[in-house]
Amino acid sequence: MLKLLRVDHRLLHGQVAFSWTQNLGADCILIANDDVPKNDIRKTTIKLAKPQGVKLVIKSIEDSIKALQSGVTDKYKLFIVVESVKDAKALVEAYPVIEQINLGGMKVREGTRNISKAINITPEEEVMVTELVNKGIEVEIRQVPTDKKIAVLNAL
């Protein structure tokens, strides 16, 4: 059962590993990212942040989609973390069960503007987020589960 899809440029770190995983009751974290499976340093760092007793799976976006579509993840209380809005959109389009996206951390990059404490968004990402909302996907901003949800369109 899918618990949440989160966009966070840091992927797995203390906030995600502990407060979100515990709050969601997740027993499996899927890191869906095209770089991490090939990058031993990032992979090792992410593995160090894994909470005890929680399964950690690291797959490319394509392999993540295949796993989700195959039903192999259905037995888990699944928490998916991606690095970008583009990756989140790819998962949503391929796996329509996803109804909610949490924007948790998007770093300053060229061409971004700040819309919330830790959310910096490009014009292209704004278009993608708006398309997702228009398809009925709830896109909200929250650093930690106890923060008040902010609908992304209210921040744009």
DSSP file (Angstrom, degrees, kcal/mol; ACC not computed):
  #  RESIDUE AA STRUCTURE BP1 BP2  ACC     N-H-->O    O-->H-N    N-H-->O    O-->H-N    TCO  KAPPA ALPHA  PHI   PSI    X-CA   Y-CA   Z-CA
    1    1 A M              0   0    0      0, 0.0    77,-2.4     0, 0.0     2,-0.5   0.000 360.0 360.0 360.0 127.8    0.0    0.0    0.0
    2    2 A L  E     +a   78   0A   0     75,-0.2    77,-0.2     1,-0.2     3,-0.1  -0.610 360.0 177.6 -77.8 123.7    1.4    3.3   -1.1
    3    3 A K  E     -     0   0A   0     75,-3.5     2,-0.3    -2,-0.5    76,-0.2   0.858  60.0 -22.6 -92.4 -43.5    1.7    5.7    1.9
    4    4 A L  E     -a   79   0A   0     74,-1.1    76,-2.8     2,-0.0     2,-0.5  -0.969  41.1-141.6-168.1 148.6    3.3    8.8    0.3
    5    5 A L  E     -ab  80 101A   0     95,-0.7    97,-2.9    -2,-0.3     2,-0.4  -0.990  30.6-171.0-114.3 121.6    5.5   10.1   -2.6
    6    6 A R  E     -ab  81 102A   0     74,-2.8    76,-2.9    -2,-0.5     2,-0.6  -0.925  19.1-147.7-118.8 138.1    7.9   12.8   -1.5
    7    7 A V  E     +ab  82 103A   0     95,-3.1    97,-2.8    -2,-0.4    98,-1.6  -0.923  34.7 152.4-100.1 119.3   10.1   15.1   -3.5
    8    8 A D  E >   - b   0 105A   0     74,-3.0     3,-2.1    -2,-0.6    98,-0.2  -0.896  40.3-149.6-151.7 116.8   13.3   15.8   -1.6
    9    9 A H  T 3  S+     0   0    0     96,-2.5     3,-0.1    -2,-0.3    97,-0.1   0.722 102.5  54.0 -61.8 -20.0   16.7   16.6   -3.2
   10   10 A R  T 3  S-     0   0    0      1,-0.3     2,-0.6    95,-0.1    -1,-0.3   0.544  89.6-164.3 -88.6  -7.1   18.5   15.1   -0.2
   11   11 A L    <   +     0   0    0     -3,-2.1     2,-0.6    71,-0.2    -1,-0.3  -0.454  64.7  19.2  59.5-105.1   16.5   11.8   -0.7
   12   12 A L  S    S+     0   0    0     -2,-0.6     2,-0.3    -3,-0.1    37,-0.1  -0.853  81.0 130.7-104.6 119.5   17.0    9.9    2.6
   13   13 A H  S  > S-     0   0    0     -2,-0.6     4,-3.7    36,-0.1     5,-0.3  -0.850  71.3 -69.6-149.6-178.8   18.1   11.9    5.6
   14   14 A G  H  >>S+     0   0    0     -2,-0.3     4,-2.6     1,-0.2     5,-0.7   0.862 127.3  49.3 -48.7 -50.3   17.1   12.3    9.3
   15   15 A Q  I  4>S+     0   0    0      1,-0.2     5,-1.9     2,-0.2     4,-0.3   0.927 120.8  36.0 -57.2 -48.0   13.8   14.1    8.6
   16   16 A V  I  4>S+     0   0    0     -3,-0.2     5,-1.5     3,-0.2    -2,-0.2   0.944 117.5  51.4 -71.4 -48.7   12.7   11.6    6.0
   17   17 A A  I  <5S+     0   0    0     -4,-3.7    -2,-0.2     3,-0.2    -3,-0.2   0.865 126.9  15.6 -61.2 -38.6   14.1    8.5    7.7
   18   18 A F  I  X5S+     0   0    0     -4,-2.6     4,-2.4    -5,-0.3     5,-0.4   0.897 127.2  37.0-106.5 -62.1   12.6    9.1   11.1
   19   19 A S  I  ><S+     0   0    0     -5,-0.7     4,-2.2    -4,-0.3    -3,-0.2   0.937 124.7  38.1 -64.8 -44.8    9.8   11.5   11.3
   20   20 A W  I  ><S+     0   0    0     -5,-1.9     4,-2.6     2,-0.2     6,-0.3   0.944 117.4  48.9 -70.3 -46.0    8.1   10.7    8.0
   21   21 A T  H  >XS+     0   0    0     -5,-1.5     5,-1.8    -6,-0.2     4,-1.1   0.925 116.6  42.9 -60.3 -45.4    8.7    6.9    8.1
   22   22 A Q  H  <5S+     0   0    0     -4,-2.4     3,-0.4     2,-0.2    -1,-0.2   0.935 113.9  50.6 -65.8 -46.3    7.3    6.7   11.7
   23   23 A N  H  <5S+     0   0    0     -4,-2.2    -2,-0.2    -5,-0.4    -1,-0.2   0.879 115.5  42.6 -60.4 -39.0    4.4    9.0   11.0
   24   24 A L  H  <5S-     0   0    0     -4,-2.6    -1,-0.2    -5,-0.2    -2,-0.2   0.673 103.6-129.3 -80.3 -18.0    3.4    7.1    7.9
   25   25 A G  T  <5 +     0   0    0     -4,-1.1    -3,-0.2    -3,-0.4    -4,-0.1   0.800  46.4 173.6  69.5  27.8    3.9    3.7    9.5
   26   26 A A      < -     0   0    0     -5,-1.8    -1,-0.2    -6,-0.3    52,-0.2  -0.417  27.7-176.2 -71.5 141.4    6.0    2.8    6.5
   27   27 A D  S    S+     0   0    0     50,-1.7    28,-2.5     1,-0.2     2,-0.3   0.344  72.8  42.6-115.1   2.4    7.9   -0.5    6.5
   28   28 A C  E     -dc  55  78A   0     49,-1.4    51,-2.4    26,-0.2     2,-0.5  -0.968  62.4-160.4-149.7 132.0    9.6    0.1    3.1
   29   29 A I  E     -dc  56  79A   0     26,-3.0    28,-2.9    -2,-0.3     2,-0.6  -0.959   8.4-160.6-112.3 126.3   11.3    3.1    1.6
   30   30 A L  E     -dc  57  80A   0     49,-2.6    51,-2.8    -2,-0.5     2,-0.8  -0.934   2.9-159.7-107.0 116.5   11.8    3.2   -2.2
   31   31 A I  E     -dc  58  81A   0     26,-3.2    28,-2.4    -2,-0.6     2,-0.8  -0.865  10.8-167.1 -92.5 108.9   14.4    5.6   -3.4
   32   32 A A  E     +dc  59  82A   0     49,-2.0    51,-0.5    -2,-0.8     2,-0.3  -0.869  31.9 130.0-102.7 107.1   13.5    6.1   -7.1
   33   33 A N        -     0   0    0     26,-2.5    -2,-0.1    -2,-0.8    49,-0.0  -0.978  54.0-141.9-161.1 139.1   16.4    7.9   -8.7
   34   34 A D  S    S+     0   0    0     -2,-0.3     4,-0.2    26,-0.2    26,-0.1   0.732  99.9  44.5 -80.5 -21.4   18.5    7.4  -11.9
   35   35 A D  S >> S+     0   0    0      2,-0.1     3,-1.6     1,-0.1     4,-0.8   0.905 100.2  63.4 -88.3 -44.9   21.9    8.4  -10.3
   36   36 A V  G >4 S+     0   0    0      1,-0.3     3,-1.2     2,-0.2     7,-0.4   0.854  95.1  58.0 -56.1 -44.3   21.9    6.6   -6.9
   37   37 A P  G 34 S+     0   0    0      0, 0.0    -1,-0.3     0, 0.0    -2,-0.1   0.794 116.1  38.1 -58.1 -24.1   21.9    3.0   -8.2
   38   38 A K  G <4 S+     0   0    0     -3,-1.6     2,-0.7    -4,-0.2    -2,-0.2   0.497 103.5  78.6-100.2  -6.3   25.1    3.8  -10.2
   39   39 A N    <X  -     0   0    0     -3,-1.2     4,-2.7    -4,-0.8     5,-0.2  -0.859  57.4-170.5-113.3 100.4   26.8    6.0   -7.5
   40   40 A D  H  > S+     0   0    0     -2,-0.7     4,-2.5     1,-0.2     5,-0.2   0.831  85.1  53.3 -61.3 -35.3   28.3    4.0   -4.7
   41   41 A I  H  > S+     0   0    0      2,-0.2     4,-2.3     1,-0.2    -1,-0.2   0.952 113.3  42.1 -66.6 -48.5   29.0    7.0   -2.5
   42   42 A R  H  > S+     0   0    0      2,-0.2     4,-2.4     1,-0.2    -2,-0.2   0.908 114.4  52.6 -63.2 -41.1   25.4    8.3   -2.6
   43   43 A K  H  X S+     0   0    0     -4,-2.7     4,-2.3    -7,-0.4    -2,-0.2   0.925 110.5  47.0 -61.1 -45.5   24.1    4.7   -2.2
   44   44 A T  H  X S+     0   0    0     -4,-2.5     4,-1.8     2,-0.2    -1,-0.2   0.916 111.5  51.2 -62.8 -44.5   26.3    4.1    0.9
   45   45 A T  H  X S+     0   0    0     -4,-2.3     4,-0.9     1,-0.2    -1,-0.2   0.908 111.3  47.9 -59.7 -43.8   25.2    7.5    2.4
   46   46 A I  H >< S+     0   0    0     -4,-2.4     3,-0.7     1,-0.2     4,-0.5   0.904 108.7  53.6 -65.4 -41.7   21.6    6.7    1.9
   47   47 A K  H >< S+     0   0    0     -4,-2.3     3,-1.0     1,-0.2    -1,-0.2   0.854 104.0  57.0 -62.4 -33.9   22.0    3.2    3.4
   48   48 A L  H 3< S+     0   0    0     -4,-1.8    -1,-0.2     1,-0.2    -2,-0.2   0.786 104.9  52.2 -67.2 -26.9   23.5    4.8    6.5
   49   49 A A  T << S+     0   0    0     -4,-0.9    -1,-0.2    -3,-0.7    -2,-0.2   0.506  81.5 120.0 -87.2  -4.8   20.4    6.9    7.0
   50   50 A K    <   -     0   0    0     -3,-1.0     2,-0.1    -4,-0.5     3,-0.1  -0.391  66.8-121.8 -65.9 129.8   18.0    3.9    6.8
   51   51 A P    >   -     0   0    0      0, 0.0     3,-1.5     0, 0.0    -1,-0.1  -0.438  34.5 -97.8 -69.2 147.0   15.9    3.5   10.0
   52   52 A Q  T 3  S+     0   0    0      1,-0.2     3,-0.1    -2,-0.1     0, 0.0  -0.370 107.8  21.8 -62.8 139.6   16.2    0.1   11.7
   53   53 A G  T 3  S+     0   0    0      1,-0.2     2,-0.5    -3,-0.1    -1,-0.2   0.500  99.0 108.7  82.8   3.6   13.5   -2.4   10.8
   54   54 A V    <   -     0   0    0     -3,-1.5    -1,-0.2   -26,-0.0   -26,-0.2  -0.954  68.4-126.8-116.1 130.8   12.6   -0.6    7.6
   55   55 A K  E     -d   28   0A   0    -28,-2.5   -26,-3.0    -2,-0.5     2,-0.5  -0.521  21.9-154.8 -73.2 139.9   13.4   -2.2    4.2
   56   56 A L  E     -d   29   0A   0    -28,-0.2     2,-0.4    -2,-0.2   -26,-0.2  -0.979  11.9-177.2-120.0 126.2   15.3    0.1    1.8
   57   57 A V  E     -d   30   0A   0    -28,-2.9   -26,-3.2    -2,-0.5     2,-0.5  -0.985   6.8-165.9-123.1 132.6   15.1   -0.3   -2.0
   58   58 A I  E     +d   31   0A   0     -2,-0.4     2,-0.3   -28,-0.2   -26,-0.2  -0.971  23.0 154.6-120.7 117.5   17.1    1.8   -4.4
   59   59 A K  E     -d   32   0A   0    -28,-2.4   -26,-2.5    -2,-0.5   -23,-0.1  -0.950  44.2-102.0-139.3 157.4   16.0    1.6   -8.0
   60   60 A S     >  -     0   0    0     -2,-0.3     4,-2.5   -28,-0.2   -26,-0.2  -0.243  45.5-102.9 -65.6 167.1   16.2    3.7  -11.2
   61   61 A I  H  > S+     0   0    0      2,-0.2     4,-2.4     1,-0.2     5,-0.2   0.940 123.6  48.4 -59.2 -47.3   12.9    5.5  -12.2
   62   62 A E  H  > S+     0   0    0      1,-0.2     4,-2.2     2,-0.2    -1,-0.2   0.922 113.7  45.4 -61.3 -45.6   12.2    2.9  -14.9
   63   63 A D  H  > S+     0   0    0      2,-0.2     4,-2.3     1,-0.2    -1,-0.2   0.845 110.9  54.4 -68.3 -33.0   12.9    0.0  -12.6
   64   64 A S  H  X S+     0   0    0     -4,-2.5     4,-2.7     2,-0.2    -2,-0.2   0.926 108.5  48.9 -63.6 -44.8   10.8    1.6   -9.8
   65   65 A I  H  X S+     0   0    0     -4,-2.4     4,-2.9     1,-0.2     5,-0.2   0.922 111.0  50.0 -60.6 -45.1    7.9    2.0  -12.3
   66   66 A K  H  X S+     0   0    0     -4,-2.2     4,-1.9     1,-0.2    -1,-0.2   0.918 111.7  48.2 -60.3 -43.4    8.2   -1.7  -13.3
   67   67 A A  H  X>S+     0   0    0     -4,-2.3     4,-0.9     2,-0.2     5,-0.8   0.922 113.5  46.8 -64.2 -44.5    8.2   -2.8   -9.6
   68   68 A L  H ><5S+     0   0    0     -4,-2.7     3,-0.8     1,-0.2    -2,-0.2   0.936 114.6  46.5 -62.2 -46.9    5.2   -0.7   -8.8
   69   69 A Q  H 3<5S+     0   0    0     -4,-2.9    -1,-0.2     1,-0.2    -2,-0.2   0.804 106.7  59.0 -66.9 -29.7    3.3   -1.9  -11.9
   70   70 A S  H 3<5S-     0   0    0     -4,-1.9    -1,-0.2    -5,-0.2    -2,-0.2   0.714 106.4-124.3 -74.5 -19.7    4.2   -5.5  -11.2
   71   71 A G  T X<5S+     0   0    0     -4,-0.9     3,-1.4    -3,-0.8     4,-0.3   0.417  75.7 124.4  90.9  -2.0    2.5   -5.5   -7.8
   72   72 A V  T 3 <S+     0   0    0     -5,-0.8     3,-0.4     1,-0.3    -4,-0.1   0.755  75.3  49.9 -63.7 -23.3    5.7   -6.7   -6.0
   73   73 A T  T >  S+     0   0    0     -6,-0.8     3,-1.9     1,-0.2    -1,-0.3   0.530  83.4  93.7 -90.8  -6.4    5.5   -3.6   -3.8
   74   74 A D  T <  S+     0   0    0     -3,-1.4    -1,-0.2     1,-0.3    -2,-0.1   0.768  76.8  61.1 -60.2 -27.6    1.9   -4.1   -2.8
   75   75 A K  T 3  S+     0   0    0     -3,-0.4    -1,-0.3    -4,-0.3     2,-0.2   0.599  97.0  76.7 -77.3  -9.7    2.7   -6.1    0.4
   76   76 A Y  S <  S-     0   0    0     -3,-1.9     2,-1.2    -4,-0.0   -50,-0.1  -0.649  83.1-124.3-101.5 155.7    4.6   -3.1    1.8
   77   77 A K        -     0   0    0     -2,-0.2   -50,-1.7   -52,-0.1   -49,-1.4  -0.842  53.5-153.8 -89.5  94.3    3.5    0.2    3.5
   78   78 A L  E     -ac   2  28A   0    -77,-2.4   -75,-3.5    -2,-1.2   -74,-1.1  -0.570  28.3-173.2 -93.5 132.3    5.5    2.0    0.9
   79   79 A F  E     -ac   4  29A   0    -51,-2.4   -49,-2.6    -2,-0.3     2,-0.4  -0.982  15.1-160.8-118.5 115.4    7.1    5.4    1.2
   80   80 A I  E     -ac   5  30A   0    -76,-2.8   -74,-2.8    -2,-0.5     2,-0.4  -0.833   5.5-169.2-102.6 134.2    8.6    6.6   -2.1
   81   81 A V  E     +ac   6  31A   0    -51,-2.8   -49,-2.0    -2,-0.4     2,-0.3  -0.988   7.4 177.4-124.4 128.1   11.2    9.4   -2.2
   82   82 A V  E     -ac   7  32A   0    -76,-2.9   -74,-3.0    -2,-0.4   -71,-0.2  -0.810  30.8-132.7-122.6 166.1   12.4   11.0   -5.5
   83   83 A E  S    S+     0   0    0    -51,-0.5     2,-0.3    -2,-0.3   -76,-0.1   0.697  80.7  27.0 -92.1 -21.3   14.8   13.9   -6.1
   84   84 A S  S  > S-     0   0    0      1,-0.1     4,-2.1   -76,-0.1     5,-0.1  -0.936  70.3-117.4-144.6 160.6   12.7   16.0   -8.5
   85   85 A V  H  > S+     0   0    0     -2,-0.3     4,-2.8     1,-0.2     5,-0.2   0.865 115.8  59.5 -62.5 -37.2    9.3   17.0   -9.7
   86   86 A K  H  > S+     0   0    0      1,-0.2     4,-2.0     2,-0.2    -1,-0.2   0.919 106.8  45.5 -58.6 -44.7   10.1   15.5  -13.0
   87   87 A D  H  > S+     0   0    0      2,-0.2     4,-2.1     1,-0.2    -1,-0.2   0.903 112.4  51.2 -66.2 -41.6   10.7   12.1  -11.4
   88   88 A A  H  X S+     0   0    0     -4,-2.1     4,-2.5     1,-0.2    -2,-0.2   0.919 109.8  50.2 -60.8 -43.2    7.5   12.4   -9.4
   89   89 A K  H  X S+     0   0    0     -4,-2.8     4,-2.6     1,-0.2    -1,-0.2   0.895 107.8  53.3 -63.8 -40.4    5.5   13.2  -12.5
   90   90 A A  H  X S+     0   0    0     -4,-2.0     4,-1.6    -5,-0.2    -1,-0.2   0.912 111.2  46.5 -61.3 -42.3    7.0   10.2  -14.3
   91   91 A L  H  X S+     0   0    0     -4,-2.1     4,-2.0     2,-0.2    -2,-0.2   0.924 112.5  49.6 -66.0 -44.3    5.9    7.9  -11.5
   92   92 A V  H  < S+     0   0    0     -4,-2.5    -2,-0.2     1,-0.2    -1,-0.2   0.904 111.1  49.3 -61.3 -42.6    2.4    9.4  -11.3
   93   93 A E  H  < S+     0   0    0     -4,-2.6    -1,-0.2     1,-0.2    -2,-0.2   0.851 118.4  38.8 -67.7 -33.3    1.9    9.0  -15.1
   94   94 A A  H  < S+     0   0    0     -4,-1.6    -1,-0.2     1,-0.2    -2,-0.2   0.694 125.9  35.9 -88.7 -20.2    3.0    5.4  -15.0
   95   95 A Y    ><  -     0   0    0     -4,-2.0     3,-2.0    -5,-0.2    -1,-0.2  -0.711  65.7-175.5-137.2  81.6    1.4    4.4  -11.8
   96   96 A P  T 3  S+     0   0    0      0, 0.0    -4,-0.1     0, 0.0    -1,-0.1   0.484  70.1  85.7 -65.2  -2.3   -2.0    6.3  -11.4
   97   97 A V  T 3   +     0   0    0      2,-0.0     2,-0.4    -5,-0.0    -5,-0.1   0.778  67.5  97.9 -65.2 -25.2   -2.5    4.9   -7.9
   98   98 A I    <   +     0   0    0     -3,-2.0     3,-0.1    -7,-0.2    -3,-0.0  -0.512  42.2 162.9 -69.5 121.6   -0.4    7.8   -6.6
   99   99 A E        +     0   0    0     -2,-0.4    39,-2.9     1,-0.2     2,-0.4   0.470  56.6  46.5-117.3  -7.9   -2.8   10.5   -5.5
  100  100 A Q  E     - e   0 138A   0     37,-0.2   -95,-0.7    39,-0.0     2,-0.4  -0.999  53.7-169.6-143.7 139.5   -0.6   12.7   -3.3
  101  101 A I  E     -be   5 139A   0     37,-3.2    39,-2.7    -2,-0.4     2,-0.5  -0.997  11.2-153.8-127.5 132.4    2.8   14.3   -3.7
  102  102 A N  E     -be   6 140A   0    -97,-2.9   -95,-3.1    -2,-0.4     2,-0.7  -0.920   5.9-151.6-104.0 124.9    4.7   15.9   -0.8
  103  103 A L  E     +be   7 141A   0     37,-3.5    39,-1.6    -2,-0.5   -95,-0.1  -0.871  30.9 156.6 -93.9 115.2    7.2   18.6   -1.7
  104  104 A G  E     +     0   0A   0    -97,-2.8     2,-0.3    -2,-0.7   -96,-0.2   0.726  60.7   3.7-114.1 -29.6    9.7   18.5    1.1
  105  105 A G  E     +b    8   0A   0    -98,-1.6   -96,-2.5     2,-0.0     2,-0.4  -0.802  50.9 166.6-164.4 117.6   13.0   19.9   -0.2
  106  106 A M  B     -g  119   0B   0     12,-3.1    14,-1.2    -2,-0.3     3,-0.1  -0.930  31.8-139.1-134.8 109.3   14.0   21.5   -3.5
  107  107 A K        -     0   0    0     -2,-0.4     2,-0.3     1,-0.2    13,-0.1  -0.087  29.5 -84.6 -69.9 164.5   17.3   23.3   -3.4
  108  108 A V        +     0   0    0      4,-0.1     2,-0.3    11,-0.0    -1,-0.2  -0.519  58.2 165.1 -66.0 127.3   18.2   26.6   -5.1
  109  109 A R    >   -     0   0    0     -2,-0.3     3,-2.0    -3,-0.1     2,-0.1  -0.875  48.4 -65.4-136.3 169.8   19.2   26.0   -8.7
  110  110 A E  T 3  S+     0   0    0     -2,-0.3     3,-0.1     1,-0.3    12,-0.0  -0.375 122.1  14.0 -59.9 130.0   19.6   28.3  -11.6
  111  111 A G  T 3  S+     0   0    0      1,-0.3    -1,-0.3    -2,-0.1     2,-0.2   0.474  97.0 130.2  86.5   2.9   16.3   29.8  -12.6
  112  112 A T    <   -     0   0    0     -3,-2.0     2,-0.4    10,-0.2    -1,-0.3  -0.498  41.3-156.6 -88.4 159.7   14.4   28.8   -9.5
  113  113 A R  E     -H  121   0B   0      8,-1.9     8,-2.7    -2,-0.2     2,-0.4  -0.981  25.1-113.0-129.4 148.4   12.3   31.0   -7.2
  114  114 A N  E     +H  120   0B   0     -2,-0.4     6,-0.2     6,-0.2     3,-0.1  -0.651  37.6 164.6 -83.3 127.7   11.6   30.4   -3.6
  115  115 A I  E     +     0   0B   0      4,-2.7     2,-0.3    -2,-0.4     5,-0.1   0.483  68.6   5.2-117.2  -8.7    7.9   29.6   -2.8
  116  116 A S  E >  S-H  119   0B   0      3,-1.2     3,-1.1     1,-0.0    -1,-0.3  -0.953  95.7 -72.8-163.5 173.3    8.3   28.1    0.7
  117  117 A K  T 3  S+     0   0    0     -2,-0.3    -1,-0.0     1,-0.3   -12,-0.0   0.841 128.8   8.5 -45.7 -47.3   11.0   27.6    3.4
  118  118 A A  T 3  S+     0   0    0    -15,-0.1   -12,-3.1   -11,-0.0     2,-0.6   0.140 107.5 100.4-124.1  19.6   12.8   24.8    1.5
  119  119 A I  E <   +gH 106 116B   0     -3,-1.1    -4,-2.7   -14,-0.2    -3,-1.2  -0.926  37.4 171.4-117.1 116.0   11.1   24.8   -1.9
  120  120 A N  E     - H   0 114B   0    -14,-1.2     2,-0.4    -2,-0.6    -6,-0.2  -0.990  17.0-169.3-121.7 123.3   12.7   26.4   -4.9
  121  121 A I  E     - H   0 113B   0     -8,-2.7    -8,-1.9    -2,-0.5    -2,-0.0  -0.902  16.4-139.3-126.0 140.7   11.0   25.8   -8.1
  122  122 A T     >  -     0   0    0     -2,-0.4     4,-2.3   -10,-0.2     5,-0.2  -0.506  33.9-109.5 -86.9 162.1   11.7   26.4  -11.8
  123  123 A P  H  > S+     0   0    0      0, 0.0     4,-1.9     0, 0.0     5,-0.1   0.883 121.6  53.4 -57.5 -37.5    9.1   27.6  -14.3
  124  124 A E  H  > S+     0   0    0      1,-0.2     4,-2.1     2,-0.2     5,-0.1   0.901 108.6  48.7 -64.5 -40.6    9.2   24.1  -15.9
  125  125 A E  H  > S+     0   0    0      2,-0.2     4,-2.9     1,-0.2     5,-0.2   0.868 106.6  56.8 -67.4 -35.8    8.5   22.5  -12.5
  126  126 A E  H  X S+     0   0    0     -4,-2.3     4,-2.4     2,-0.2    -1,-0.2   0.916 107.8  48.3 -59.3 -42.8    5.6   25.0  -11.9
  127  127 A V  H  X S+     0   0    0     -4,-1.9     4,-2.4     2,-0.2    -2,-0.2   0.932 112.6  48.1 -62.8 -46.3    4.0   23.8  -15.1
  128  128 A M  H  X S+     0   0    0     -4,-2.1     4,-2.3     2,-0.2    -2,-0.2   0.918 112.3  48.7 -61.1 -44.6    4.5   20.2  -14.1
  129  129 A V  H  X S+     0   0    0     -4,-2.9     4,-2.5     1,-0.2    -1,-0.2   0.914 111.3  49.8 -63.3 -43.5    3.0   20.7  -10.7
  130  130 A T  H  X S+     0   0    0     -4,-2.4     4,-2.5    -5,-0.2    -1,-0.2   0.905 109.9  51.3 -62.6 -41.4    0.0   22.6  -12.1
  131  131 A E  H  X S+     0   0    0     -4,-2.4     4,-1.1     2,-0.2    -2,-0.2   0.915 110.2  49.7 -60.8 -43.0   -0.6   19.8  -14.6
  132  132 A L  H ><>S+     0   0    0     -4,-2.3     5,-2.3     2,-0.2     3,-0.6   0.928 111.5  47.7 -62.1 -45.8   -0.5   17.2  -11.7
  133  133 A V  H ><5S+     0   0    0     -4,-2.5     3,-1.9     1,-0.2    -1,-0.2   0.909 108.8  54.6 -61.9 -41.6   -2.9   19.3   -9.6
  134  134 A N  H 3<5S+     0   0    0     -4,-2.5    -1,-0.2     1,-0.3    -2,-0.2   0.734 103.5  56.8 -65.2 -21.5   -5.2   19.6  -12.6
  135  135 A K  T <<5S-     0   0    0     -4,-1.1    -1,-0.3    -3,-0.6    -2,-0.2   0.418 128.4 -98.7 -87.1   1.0   -5.2   15.8  -13.0
  136  136 A G  T < 5S+     0   0    0     -3,-1.9     2,-0.4     1,-0.3    -3,-0.2   0.563  76.7 141.9  95.4   8.9   -6.5   15.6   -9.4
  137  137 A I      < -     0   0    0     -5,-2.3     2,-0.7    -6,-0.2    -1,-0.3  -0.706  51.4-129.7 -84.2 131.5   -3.2   14.9   -7.6
  138  138 A E  E     -e  100   0A   0    -39,-2.9   -37,-3.2    -2,-0.4     2,-0.6  -0.728  26.1-172.3 -79.9 119.1   -2.8   16.6   -4.3
  139  139 A V  E     +e  101   0A   0     -2,-0.7    13,-2.7   -39,-0.2    14,-0.3  -0.956  13.7 171.0-115.6 114.9    0.5   18.4   -4.3
  140  140 A E  E     -eF 102 151A   0    -39,-2.7   -37,-3.5    -2,-0.6     2,-0.5  -0.862  29.9-130.7-127.8 158.2    1.4   19.8   -0.9
  141  141 A I  E     +eF 103 150A   0      9,-2.5     9,-1.3    -2,-0.3     2,-0.3  -0.928  40.2 141.1-110.5 125.5    4.3   21.4    0.9
  142  142 A R        -     0   0    0    -39,-1.6     7,-0.1    -2,-0.5    -2,-0.1  -0.878  34.5-161.7-160.9 130.6    5.5   20.1    4.3
  143  143 A Q  S    S+     0   0    0     -2,-0.3    -1,-0.1     1,-0.2   -39,-0.0   0.944  86.0  10.2 -73.4 -52.0    8.9   19.7    5.7
  144  144 A V  S >  S-     0   0    0      4,-0.1     3,-1.8  -125,-0.1    -1,-0.2  -0.866  84.3-105.1-127.8 159.9    7.8   17.3    8.5
  145  145 A P  T 3  S+     0   0    0      0, 0.0     4,-0.1     0, 0.0    -1,-0.0   0.765 116.6  58.1 -58.8 -27.1    4.5   15.6    9.2
  146  146 A T  T 3  S+     0   0    0      2,-0.1     3,-0.1    -4,-0.0     2,-0.0   0.629  85.0 100.2 -81.8 -11.7    3.6   18.0   12.0
  147  147 A D  S <  S-     0   0    0     -3,-1.8     2,-0.3     1,-0.1     3,-0.0  -0.359  87.7 -98.9 -67.4 153.3    3.8   21.1    9.7
  148  148 A K        -     0   0    0      1,-0.1     2,-0.1    -2,-0.0    -1,-0.1  -0.562  42.9-110.4 -71.3 135.1    0.6   22.5    8.4
  149  149 A K        -     0   0    0     -2,-0.3     2,-0.5    -4,-0.1    -7,-0.2  -0.455  30.2-161.5 -66.2 136.7   -0.1   21.3    4.8
  150  150 A I  E     -F  141   0A   0     -9,-1.3    -9,-2.5    -2,-0.1     2,-0.2  -0.985  19.3-128.6-119.6 119.2    0.2   24.1    2.2
  151  151 A A  E >>  -F  140   0A   0     -2,-0.5     3,-1.4   -11,-0.2     4,-0.6  -0.496  20.5-130.4 -64.5 131.8   -1.4   23.4   -1.1
  152  152 A V  H >> S+     0   0    0    -13,-2.7     3,-1.5     1,-0.3     4,-1.2   0.854 104.6  59.1 -58.3 -38.0    1.2   24.1   -3.7
  153  153 A L  H 34 S+     0   0    0    -14,-0.3    -1,-0.3     1,-0.3     3,-0.1   0.801  99.9  58.2 -64.3 -25.6   -1.0   26.3   -5.9
  154  154 A N  H <4 S+     0   0    0     -3,-1.4    -1,-0.3     1,-0.2    -2,-0.2   0.691 109.2  45.7 -72.9 -17.6   -1.5   28.6   -2.8
  155  155 A A  H <<        0   0    0     -3,-1.5    -2,-0.2    -4,-0.6    -1,-0.2   0.635 360.0 360.0 -98.2 -17.8    2.3   29.1   -2.8
  156  156 A L     <        0   0    0     -4,-1.2    -1,-0.2    -3,-0.1    -2,-0.1   0.498 360.0 360.0 -75.4 360.0    2.9   29.6   -6.5
